Amino acid sequence: MPGIEEKKVEIAGAICAPPEPSGESQRVRPQPRHSTNLQGLLRFCVEATQSEDAPAESHVLPLDEERRKWLEEAIKSMSVDIIGLLQKQIKVLQKVDSIKPEDDISEYEQAVDIILEQVDHIDIACDFHKIGGFMVLYPCLKSPHPKIRAAGCELLAELCQNNPYCQEVVLDNEFVPKLLNMIDKDEDTEVAVKALYAVSAIIRHSQEGFNQFIHYNGPVILLKALNRTDDRFIKKTTFLLSTLCDSQPDFKSRLVFLDYIPTLITLISRERQPSHEYVLALLAALVEENATALSECRNPRHNLQEVLQKYVANCGTKEECLEEIQHCKRILYLVFGCN
């Protein structure tokens, strides 16, 4: 797509928009259509529906001028200028750092929602950076309105999800420590959940992202954050940590060293919650081929064997508990040799 790959190396690290290119051919443009002419588009439509409502012997006839004009107008009426649409929302969000706590924020929330509808496509997400869209991210994250902070985090997550280009921009501009600070300090749980979502999108499948996560004490912050009472946050946190245990060979030992195991045991000792499946999955991952974790789990002060056996008994034959029961039995086998 034009505007995506050109001069990528030169601008990837800049949060601001790149300089305006000279020449019409260098301008960022919306996604091209699959068919490059009206005849091809019509042929595609006819062939796609031929088996449904057309006789087998039907043939695609050439377009006469009248039909060509009609089809062109129909396509034009359905076309969306995506770049223009994004630029309009960016203009709205450029005022976000000047709003007061008592101001109506619906206009800004709507602007973020419109952007979110477009940037799940990787090329459009890259274009969003190239037209200066990333300049509005920090003001959103610093807003006194928690809904705008949460929306900014969600937008950041969507931009970086499976997108190395946007991940590189975000990492170069040190969004990771800002997001970790929001997880640690923001009193609004929804903001913390969305900030965690953004961190996950940035650091998963990115070695540099993971390195920054470690450098800025991400594991310590997430351990502390597990004390939040929001079950959704606990679920997302433990899922991310399990994913990192699978992809980073030494990460399990780091978590064991930081005393994650006592915290995880405390969580599953409480009344059953949906997050417990993910807490147990993380605990099972930590004890797999890890002598230090096994030793910690066998410490009598945790009473882990009784905790797990009681958990299995309380689950009974409930179908929704099957994954949890399997994790419990796996841990019991690895730690205590119980079948």
C-alpha positions as CSV (number, residue, x, y, z in Angstrom):
1,M,0.0,0.0,0.0
2,P,1.4,3.4,-0.8
3,G,2.7,5.3,2.2
4,I,3.3,2.2,4.2
5,E,6.7,0.8,3.3
6,E,8.3,3.9,1.8
7,K,11.0,5.5,4.0
8,K,10.0,3.2,6.9
9,V,13.5,3.1,8.4
10,E,13.8,6.8,8.6
11,I,10.5,7.5,10.3
12,A,9.8,4.4,12.4
13,G,11.2,5.9,15.6
14,A,9.4,9.3,15.4
15,I,6.2,9.8,17.3
16,C,5.4,12.8,15.2
17,A,4.3,12.7,11.6
18,P,7.1,12.5,9.0
19,P,7.8,15.5,6.7
20,E,5.3,16.0,3.9
21,P,6.6,14.2,0.8
22,S,7.0,16.1,-2.4
23,G,5.0,14.8,-5.3
24,E,1.5,13.4,-5.7
25,S,2.7,9.8,-6.0
26,Q,4.2,9.9,-2.4
27,R,1.0,11.0,-0.7
28,V,-0.5,8.6,1.9
29,R,-3.7,7.1,0.4
30,P,-6.4,4.8,1.6
31,Q,-6.4,1.1,0.9
32,P,-6.6,0.2,-2.8
33,R,-9.6,-1.9,-3.9
34,H,-9.1,-5.5,-5.0
35,S,-10.2,-4.7,-8.5
36,T,-8.5,-2.0,-10.4
37,N,-11.3,-1.3,-12.9
38,L,-15.1,-1.4,-13.0
39,Q,-15.2,-4.4,-15.4
40,G,-13.1,-6.4,-13.0
41,L,-15.2,-5.5,-10.0
42,L,-18.4,-6.4,-11.8
43,R,-17.0,-9.7,-12.9
44,F,-16.0,-10.5,-9.3
45,C,-19.5,-9.7,-8.0
46,V,-21.2,-11.8,-10.7
47,E,-18.9,-14.8,-10.3
48,A,-19.3,-14.7,-6.5
49,T,-23.1,-15.0,-6.7
50,Q,-23.4,-17.0,-9.9
51,S,-24.1,-20.3,-8.1
52,E,-26.8,-18.7,-6.0
53,D,-29.0,-16.8,-8.4
54,A,-27.8,-17.2,-12.0
55,P,-28.1,-20.0,-14.5
56,A,-25.0,-22.1,-15.0
57,E,-24.7,-20.9,-18.6
58,S,-24.7,-17.2,-17.7
59,H,-21.9,-15.1,-19.2
60,V,-20.4,-11.8,-18.1
61,L,-21.4,-9.2,-20.7
62,P,-19.2,-6.1,-21.4
63,L,-20.3,-3.0,-19.6
64,D,-22.0,-0.4,-21.8
65,E,-21.5,3.3,-21.0
66,E,-24.7,3.7,-19.1
67,R,-24.1,0.8,-16.8
68,R,-20.5,1.8,-16.3
69,K,-21.6,5.3,-15.1
70,W,-24.2,3.8,-12.8
71,L,-21.7,1.4,-11.2
72,E,-19.1,4.1,-10.8
73,E,-21.6,6.3,-9.0
74,A,-22.7,3.4,-6.8
75,I,-19.1,2.6,-5.8
76,K,-18.3,6.3,-5.2
77,S,-21.3,6.6,-2.9
78,M,-20.1,3.7,-0.8
79,S,-16.4,4.7,-0.7
80,V,-14.9,6.1,2.6
81,D,-11.9,8.4,2.7
82,I,-10.2,6.6,5.6
83,I,-7.3,8.9,5.8
84,G,-9.5,12.0,5.8
85,L,-11.7,10.4,8.4
86,L,-8.7,9.7,10.7
87,Q,-7.3,13.2,10.2
88,K,-10.7,14.6,11.3
89,Q,-10.6,12.6,14.6
90,I,-7.0,13.5,15.2
91,K,-8.0,17.2,15.0
92,V,-10.6,16.6,17.7
93,L,-8.2,14.7,19.9
94,Q,-5.5,17.5,19.6
95,K,-7.7,19.5,22.1
96,V,-7.9,16.7,24.6
97,D,-5.2,18.1,26.9
98,S,-7.1,21.4,27.3
99,I,-10.4,19.9,28.6
100,K,-11.5,20.4,32.2
101,P,-12.7,17.8,34.6
102,E,-16.3,19.1,34.3
103,D,-16.3,19.2,30.5
104,D,-18.4,16.8,28.4
105,I,-16.0,14.2,26.9
106,S,-18.4,12.4,24.5
107,E,-16.9,14.1,21.5
108,Y,-13.4,12.7,22.4
109,E,-14.7,9.2,23.2
110,Q,-16.5,9.1,19.8
111,A,-13.3,10.2,18.0
112,V,-11.4,7.3,19.6
113,D,-14.2,4.9,18.8
114,I,-14.1,5.9,15.1
115,I,-10.3,5.5,15.0
116,L,-10.6,2.1,16.6
117,E,-12.9,0.9,13.9
118,Q,-10.2,1.6,11.3
119,V,-6.8,0.8,12.8
120,D,-7.3,-2.9,13.3
121,H,-6.0,-3.2,9.8
122,I,-2.2,-3.1,10.0
123,D,-1.6,-0.8,7.0
124,I,-4.1,1.7,8.3
125,A,-2.5,1.6,11.8
126,C,0.8,2.5,10.2
127,D,-0.8,5.3,8.2
128,F,-2.3,6.6,11.4
129,H,1.3,7.2,12.7
130,K,2.4,8.7,9.4
131,I,-0.3,11.3,9.4
132,G,0.6,12.4,13.0
133,G,-1.9,10.3,14.9
134,F,0.5,9.2,17.6
135,M,0.9,12.8,18.8
136,V,-2.5,12.5,20.5
137,L,-1.7,9.4,22.5
138,Y,0.3,10.9,25.4
139,P,-2.3,13.7,26.0
140,C,-5.0,10.9,26.2
141,L,-3.0,8.9,28.7
142,K,-2.5,12.0,30.9
143,S,-6.1,13.1,30.8
144,P,-7.9,13.8,34.1
145,H,-10.8,11.8,32.8
146,P,-10.4,8.1,33.4
147,K,-12.6,7.2,30.4
148,I,-10.2,9.1,28.1
149,R,-7.2,7.5,29.7
150,A,-8.7,4.1,29.2
151,A,-9.6,4.9,25.7
152,G,-6.1,6.1,24.9
153,C,-4.7,2.8,26.3
154,E,-7.1,0.8,24.2
155,L,-6.2,2.7,21.1
156,L,-2.5,2.2,21.8
157,A,-3.1,-1.6,22.2
158,E,-5.0,-1.8,18.9
159,L,-2.3,0.0,17.1
160,C,0.4,-2.3,18.3
161,Q,-1.4,-5.6,18.2
162,N,0.7,-7.8,15.9
163,N,2.2,-4.7,14.3
164,P,6.0,-4.5,14.5
165,Y,6.1,-1.0,12.9
166,C,3.9,0.6,15.5
167,Q,5.5,-1.4,18.3
168,E,8.9,0.0,17.3
169,V,7.5,3.6,17.4
170,V,6.0,3.0,20.8
171,L,9.1,1.4,22.2
172,D,11.3,4.2,20.8
173,N,9.2,6.7,22.6
174,E,9.1,4.9,25.9
175,F,5.4,4.3,26.3
176,V,6.1,1.1,28.3
177,P,7.1,2.9,31.6
178,K,4.2,5.2,31.3
179,L,1.8,2.3,30.9
180,L,3.4,0.4,33.8
181,N,3.0,3.4,36.0
182,M,-0.7,3.6,35.1
183,I,-1.1,-0.1,36.1
184,D,0.7,0.6,39.4
185,K,-0.8,3.9,40.4
186,D,-4.0,4.6,38.5
187,E,-6.9,4.2,40.9
188,D,-9.4,3.5,38.1
189,T,-9.5,-0.3,37.5
190,E,-10.7,0.1,33.9
191,V,-7.7,2.3,33.2
192,A,-5.4,-0.4,34.7
193,V,-7.1,-3.1,32.6
194,K,-6.7,-1.2,29.4
195,A,-3.1,-0.2,30.2
196,L,-2.3,-3.9,30.8
197,Y,-3.9,-4.7,27.4
198,A,-1.6,-2.1,25.8
199,V,1.5,-3.5,27.5
200,S,0.6,-7.0,26.4
201,A,0.2,-5.8,22.8
202,I,3.5,-4.1,22.9
203,I,5.7,-6.7,24.5
204,R,4.3,-10.0,23.3
205,H,6.3,-11.3,20.3
206,S,8.8,-8.4,20.7
207,Q,12.1,-9.0,22.3
208,E,12.8,-5.3,22.7
209,G,9.4,-4.9,24.2
210,F,10.1,-7.7,26.7
211,N,13.5,-6.2,27.5
212,Q,11.8,-2.8,28.4
213,F,9.2,-4.6,30.4
214,I,12.0,-6.2,32.5
215,H,14.0,-3.0,32.7
216,Y,11.1,-0.9,34.0
217,N,10.3,-3.6,36.7
218,G,7.2,-4.9,34.9
219,P,7.2,-8.2,36.9
220,V,7.4,-6.4,40.2
221,I,4.6,-4.0,39.2
222,L,2.3,-6.9,38.1
223,L,2.9,-8.8,41.3
224,K,1.8,-5.8,43.3
225,A,-1.1,-5.3,41.0
226,L,-2.4,-8.8,41.6
227,N,-3.7,-7.4,44.9
228,R,-6.3,-5.5,43.0
229,T,-9.7,-7.0,43.7
230,D,-10.9,-6.8,40.1
231,D,-11.1,-10.4,38.8
232,R,-10.9,-9.4,35.2
233,F,-7.5,-7.7,35.9
234,I,-6.2,-10.8,37.7
235,K,-7.3,-13.0,34.8
236,K,-5.6,-10.8,32.2
237,T,-2.4,-10.4,34.3
238,T,-1.9,-14.1,34.9
239,F,-2.7,-14.9,31.2
240,L,0.0,-12.5,30.1
241,L,2.5,-13.9,32.6
242,S,1.8,-17.5,31.4
243,T,2.3,-16.4,27.8
244,L,5.7,-14.9,28.7
245,C,6.7,-18.0,30.6
246,D,6.2,-20.0,27.4
247,S,8.2,-17.5,25.2
248,Q,11.0,-16.4,27.5
249,P,13.1,-19.3,28.9
250,D,14.3,-17.6,32.1
251,F,11.1,-15.8,32.9
252,K,9.7,-18.5,35.2
253,S,12.8,-18.4,37.5
254,R,12.4,-14.6,37.7
255,L,8.8,-14.9,38.9
256,V,9.7,-17.6,41.4
257,F,12.5,-15.4,42.8
258,L,10.1,-12.5,43.1
259,D,7.8,-14.6,45.3
260,Y,4.9,-15.0,42.9
261,I,4.1,-18.5,44.2
262,P,2.8,-17.4,47.7
263,T,0.6,-14.7,46.0
264,L,-0.9,-17.3,43.5
265,I,-1.6,-19.7,46.3
266,T,-3.4,-17.0,48.3
267,L,-5.6,-16.2,45.3
268,I,-6.8,-19.7,44.7
269,S,-7.4,-20.1,48.5
270,R,-10.2,-17.6,48.2
271,E,-13.8,-18.2,47.0
272,R,-13.7,-19.5,43.4
273,Q,-13.6,-16.9,40.7
274,P,-13.3,-17.1,36.9
275,S,-9.7,-15.9,37.1
276,H,-8.7,-19.0,39.1
277,E,-8.3,-21.0,35.9
278,Y,-5.6,-18.6,34.7
279,V,-4.0,-18.4,38.2
280,L,-3.8,-22.2,38.3
281,A,-2.4,-22.3,34.7
282,L,0.4,-19.9,35.7
283,L,1.2,-21.9,38.9
284,A,1.4,-25.1,36.8
285,A,3.7,-23.4,34.4
286,L,6.0,-22.2,37.1
287,V,6.5,-25.7,38.7
288,E,7.2,-27.4,35.4
289,E,10.9,-28.4,35.4
290,N,11.7,-25.7,38.0
291,A,13.4,-27.1,41.1
292,T,13.2,-23.8,43.0
293,A,9.4,-23.5,42.3
294,L,8.9,-27.1,43.4
295,S,10.7,-26.5,46.7
296,E,8.7,-23.4,47.4
297,C,5.4,-25.1,46.7
298,R,6.4,-27.9,49.2
299,N,7.0,-25.4,52.0
300,P,4.6,-26.4,54.7
301,R,3.5,-22.8,55.4
302,H,1.6,-22.8,52.1
303,N,-0.4,-25.9,52.8
304,L,-0.6,-26.2,49.0
305,Q,-1.6,-29.9,48.9
306,E,-4.6,-29.4,51.0
307,V,-5.6,-26.2,49.2
308,L,-5.5,-28.0,45.8
309,Q,-7.4,-31.1,47.0
310,K,-10.1,-29.0,48.6
311,Y,-10.3,-27.0,45.4
312,V,-10.9,-30.2,43.3
313,A,-13.5,-31.4,45.8
314,N,-15.4,-28.1,45.7
315,C,-15.4,-28.2,41.9
316,G,-17.0,-31.7,42.0
317,T,-18.2,-32.6,38.5
318,K,-19.0,-29.1,37.3
319,E,-18.3,-29.0,33.6
320,E,-17.1,-25.4,33.8
321,C,-14.4,-26.5,36.2
322,L,-12.7,-29.1,34.1
323,E,-9.7,-26.9,33.1
324,E,-9.1,-25.9,36.8
325,I,-9.3,-29.5,37.9
326,Q,-6.8,-30.5,35.3
327,H,-4.4,-27.8,36.4
328,C,-4.8,-28.8,40.1
329,K,-4.1,-32.4,39.4
330,R,-1.1,-31.5,37.3
331,I,0.4,-29.4,40.1
332,L,-0.4,-32.1,42.7
333,Y,1.4,-34.7,40.5
334,L,4.5,-32.5,39.8
335,V,4.9,-31.2,43.4
336,F,3.7,-34.0,45.6
337,G,3.6,-37.1,43.3
338,C,-0.2,-37.4,43.7
339,N,-2.1,-39.3,41.0
